[in-house]
Amino acid sequence: MSDRTLSAAPAGPADPVPTSPHVDAGDEGYSKDLKSRHINMIAIGGAIGTGLFLGAGGRMAGAGPSLAIAYAICGVFAFFVVRALGELVLYRPSSGAFVSYAREFMGEKGAFAAGWLYFLNWSTTAVADITAAATYAHFWAMFSDVPQWILALIALAVVLTANLISVKYFGEMEFWFAIIKVAALVVFMAIGIYLVVTQHQLDGHTPGFSTVSDGGGLFPVGMLPMLLVIQGVVFAYASVELCGVAAGETKNPEKIMPKAINSIMWRVGLFYVGSVVLLALLLPYTAYSGDESPFVTVMNKLGVPGAADVMNLVVLTAALSSLNSGLYSTGRILRSMALAGSAPKFTGRMNKGQVPYGGILLTAGFGVLGVGLNYVMPGEAFEIVLNFASIGILGTWGMIMLCSLLFWRRAREGKVTRPSYQLPWAPYTQIVTLVFLASVVVLMWWGGGIGRTTVMCLPLIAAALVGGWFVVRKRVAVLAADRKHV
């Protein structure tokens, strides 16, 4: 029996209720140039990004060593989300990913909401990435006098140009970006472990558990700050779903995807939680700040010539990698939506390299708005877009889990067949994850400041989605009717 939807052939008495496979117009026209090594490294790169390399500094300063707990909690739910998406991918690989699944299980309204929430996620994340890239560049004296908005514009232009060539070049870029990030973290962790084991002095401090105990323990400022930084930590895992989008442009996803997804869990534990624990052991949490990558802070204190420069180059690579991934994924998602009538027609266009350039340019256009934000308020740009990106991420993850829940229910009804690679403990896993995502929104409100302002914008986001649906619904209905007659 196939792992996909059952065929429309007449069923025997003992057969499950048959249905026709869902076909998404947005899946046509792509090359299948992404190989196993690309997917594996994309999965790694998606789990190591700007949220760790830059965001961990400010969050460590605000919550202390308990930040490691927040990363561990969010990592578990991130794994549930990508595991649920993995099951759907093996059921039916699609470049439209969860938007395509939302269309199948929730209808066109669900696909519209899922797609535009994802666009909100990545259009604001693109702003965060170019802001991070500009911040990293200011580390070097040669760029210190260059306005932040100019550096942000340069970063956007470079990555946009590379992304428009072909998916093969995207895969190669992400492969080497991920290699650089993983190698840098491995080296950093090796150095950190050596410093802790040998008790080597670091900026007048002796690395080890005494750094935590003498600084007020695991919760030096209480438990509430740890809970409040969870919404920012969620942003750190924003790209884990990328391998699900990339599955539509690879051969044999049935063999490649389970291995790539299963490895995310130990990577989260090793690279995220492990590196944050080391940061807490090496220096007091007060030594870190949101203005500099915490890894660069440690290397600076270590005093090894050129070490901080190398690490800063690595974190700059991470920001460009995340931006590259965002342009890639939104281009595919918007094309799936455009061919169904839910997005502007030009976002469905492809170039000779089989790249959906229309959607990529639309996302890049919002990146240009981010350049303006860097001009107006360079100090607050990262935190502002991070909060709006978190809303998009929460919405995207919520839609993935809803699709997974509906898929599980249809399987129970005998309408579809679940693949052998499944989300464990369904449907409780989906329900608990949805409750967690809702609680993160509550924490954003509870924390006040920019987070509360962002939550207060939720009615505006909902109104924009409803209004947008009324604008496109006639075109969606016409295209849906045309597909039925084909």
Secondary structure as the mmCIF struct_conf table of DSSP 4:
data_model
#
loop_
_struct_conf.conf_type_id
_struct_conf.id
_struct_conf.beg_label_comp_id
_struct_conf.beg_label_asym_id
_struct_conf.beg_label_seq_id
_struct_conf.end_label_comp_id
_struct_conf.end_label_asym_id
_struct_conf.end_label_seq_id
BEND BEND1 ASP A 3 THR A 5
HELX_LH_PP_P HELX_LH_PP_P1 LEU A 6 SER A 7
BEND BEND2 ALA A 8 ALA A 9
HELX_LH_PP_P HELX_LH_PP_P2 PRO A 10 GLY A 12
TURN_TY1_P TURN_TY1_P1 PRO A 13 ALA A 14
BEND BEND3 ASP A 15 ASP A 15
HELX_LH_PP_P HELX_LH_PP_P3 PRO A 16 PRO A 18
HELX_LH_PP_P HELX_LH_PP_P4 SER A 20 HIS A 22
HELX_RH_3T_P HELX_RH_3T_P1 ALA A 25 ASP A 27
TURN_TY1_P TURN_TY1_P2 GLU A 28 GLY A 29
STRN STRN1 LEU A 34 LEU A 34
HELX_RH_AL_P HELX_RH_AL_P1 SER A 36 GLY A 46
TURN_TY1_P TURN_TY1_P3 ALA A 47 ALA A 47
BEND BEND4 ILE A 48 GLY A 49
HELX_RH_AL_P HELX_RH_AL_P2 THR A 50 PHE A 53
TURN_TY1_P TURN_TY1_P4 LEU A 54 LEU A 54
HELX_RH_AL_P HELX_RH_AL_P3 GLY A 55 ALA A 63
HELX_RH_3T_P HELX_RH_3T_P2 GLY A 64 SER A 66
HELX_RH_AL_P HELX_RH_AL_P4 LEU A 67 TYR A 91
BEND BEND5 ARG A 92 ARG A 92
TURN_TY1_P TURN_TY1_P5 SER A 95 GLY A 96
HELX_RH_AL_P HELX_RH_AL_P5 ALA A 97 ALA A 137
TURN_TY1_P TURN_TY1_P6 HIS A 138 PHE A 139
BEND BEND6 TRP A 140 TRP A 140
HELX_RH_3T_P HELX_RH_3T_P3 ALA A 141 PHE A 143
TURN_TY1_P TURN_TY1_P7 SER A 144 ASP A 145
BEND BEND7 VAL A 146 VAL A 146
HELX_RH_AL_P HELX_RH_AL_P6 GLN A 148 ASN A 163
TURN_TY1_P TURN_TY1_P8 LEU A 164 ILE A 165
HELX_RH_AL_P HELX_RH_AL_P7 VAL A 167 THR A 198
TURN_TY1_P TURN_TY1_P9 GLN A 199 GLN A 199
STRN STRN2 LEU A 202 LEU A 202
TURN_TY1_P TURN_TY1_P10 ASP A 203 GLY A 204
STRN STRN3 HIS A 205 HIS A 205
BEND BEND8 GLY A 208 GLY A 208
HELX_RH_AL_P HELX_RH_AL_P8 PHE A 209 SER A 213
TURN_TY1_P TURN_TY1_P11 ASP A 214 GLY A 216
BEND BEND9 LEU A 218 LEU A 218
TURN_TY1_P TURN_TY1_P12 PRO A 220 VAL A 221
HELX_RH_AL_P HELX_RH_AL_P9 MET A 223 LEU A 228
TURN_TY1_P TURN_TY1_P13 VAL A 229 VAL A 229
HELX_RH_AL_P HELX_RH_AL_P10 ILE A 230 ALA A 236
TURN_TY1_P TURN_TY1_P14 TYR A 237 GLU A 241
HELX_RH_AL_P HELX_RH_AL_P11 LEU A 242 ALA A 246
HELX_RH_3T_P HELX_RH_3T_P4 ALA A 247 GLU A 249
STRN STRN4 THR A 250 THR A 250
BEND BEND10 LYS A 251 LYS A 251
HELX_RH_AL_P HELX_RH_AL_P12 PRO A 253 ARG A 267
HELX_RH_PI_P HELX_RH_PI_P1 VAL A 268 VAL A 273
HELX_RH_AL_P HELX_RH_AL_P13 GLY A 274 LEU A 282
BEND BEND11 LEU A 283 LEU A 283
HELX_RH_3T_P HELX_RH_3T_P5 TYR A 285 ALA A 287
TURN_TY1_P TURN_TY1_P15 GLY A 290 ASP A 291
BEND BEND12 GLU A 292 GLU A 292
HELX_RH_AL_P HELX_RH_AL_P14 PRO A 294 LEU A 302
TURN_TY1_P TURN_TY1_P16 GLY A 303 GLY A 303
TURN_TY1_P TURN_TY1_P17 PRO A 305 GLY A 306
HELX_RH_AL_P HELX_RH_AL_P15 ALA A 307 ALA A 338
TURN_TY1_P TURN_TY1_P18 LEU A 339 GLY A 341
BEND BEND13 SER A 342 ALA A 343
HELX_RH_3T_P HELX_RH_3T_P6 LYS A 345 GLY A 348
TURN_TY1_P TURN_TY1_P19 LYS A 352 GLY A 353
BEND BEND14 GLN A 354 GLN A 354
HELX_RH_AL_P HELX_RH_AL_P16 TYR A 357 VAL A 376
TURN_TY1_P TURN_TY1_P20 PRO A 378 GLU A 380
HELX_RH_AL_P HELX_RH_AL_P17 ALA A 381 ARG A 412
TURN_TY1_P TURN_TY1_P21 GLU A 413 GLY A 414
BEND BEND15 LYS A 415 VAL A 416
BEND BEND16 SER A 420 TYR A 421
TURN_TY1_P TURN_TY1_P22 PRO A 424 PRO A 427
HELX_RH_AL_P HELX_RH_AL_P18 TYR A 428 TRP A 446
TURN_TY1_P TURN_TY1_P23 GLY A 447 GLY A 447
HELX_RH_AL_P HELX_RH_AL_P19 GLY A 449 MET A 456
TURN_TY1_P TURN_TY1_P24 CYS A 457 CYS A 457
HELX_RH_AL_P HELX_RH_AL_P20 LEU A 458 HIS A 485
#
